[in-house]
Amino acid sequence: MDLKGKTVLVTGSSRGIGAAIALAFAQKGANIALNSRHELTTEQMSVIKACGVDCIGIVGDVTQDAAAIITTVMTHFGQLDVLINNAGVTADKLLVRMSSTDFEQTLQTNLVGTFNMITQSLKPMFKQRAGCIINLASVVALTGNIGQANYAASKAGIIGLTKSVAREAALRQVRCNALAPGMIDTAMTMKLSDKVKAQIETEIPLKRFGQPQEVAQTAIFLAENDYMTGQTIAIDGGMTMY
Ligand code: NDP
């Protein structure tokens, strides 16, 4: 896919990995719809527009506003070529302290939110007979993690969802893949103490956290390569190579 002039929607793109992905697609000439639950700032929009592309900010929660988000994209741009399901949350707790509400809330945003966005996007993509969906999973979907049963389950669900969407949508030339980042330097991992971060770094073969831009490069690769579907690519400094 040549990304120039295409429309790309990135959920949860006010910061971190989502913001880096949005910028990378803008640098390829794609028009961008940013999204988060809070108002996007003029500065966030200007960074994208400085690439010479169109950009809108859509306030909406993927758990309840998926239809409205897609309607706004279609009304403004008239097409939706790439959907990046990036919005995600963590709510870490050991299992003995995790209530069913803690479990359900994380699944609601990460997994159900992704499902909502996909089902709404498939309508215009099927009509276009073209489209690309990229879902943000995580290495913990592959390995599990202490204190992250809710998060790991939501991200493992995303991998199964990705493969099922890829199978159902392939006949209409819509592709669906997942990215499984390891430890990436964002607000999400800033919550960890320096001691915990240093310990994690010793366990990463490349001995450092990844940068959001490195995840964004892989998203570009998945969007541009028309023969990739149903795959999960780990981008994790070697954490899951064993
Ligand atoms: P951040 O916490 O930095 O950013 C999350 C983004 O999602 C924000 O823009 C936030 O904005 C938005 N968001 C959260 N909930 C919703 C919602 N219900 N509807 C719409 N937007 C929402 O996260 P990262 O950039 O670190 O992570 C991005 C994705 O990558 C997530 O899916 C995460 O699970 C995944 N990931 C991250 C890793 C890491 O190490 N950082 C590792 C593996 C995977 P607002 O709060 O304003 O809504």
Boltz pocket constraint, residues with backbone or C-beta under 6 A from the ligand:
constraints:
  - pocket:
      binder: B
      contacts: [[A, 11], [A, 12], [A, 13], [A, 14], [A, 15], [A, 16], [A, 17], [A, 18], [A, 35], [A, 36], [A, 37], [A, 38], [A, 60], [A, 61], [A, 62], [A, 63], [A, 85], [A, 86], [A, 87], [A, 88], [A, 89], [A, 109], [A, 113], [A, 136], [A, 137], [A, 138], [A, 139], [A, 180], [A, 181], [A, 182], [A, 183], [A, 184], [A, 185], [A, 186], [A, 187], [A, 188], [A, 189]]
      max_distance: 6.0
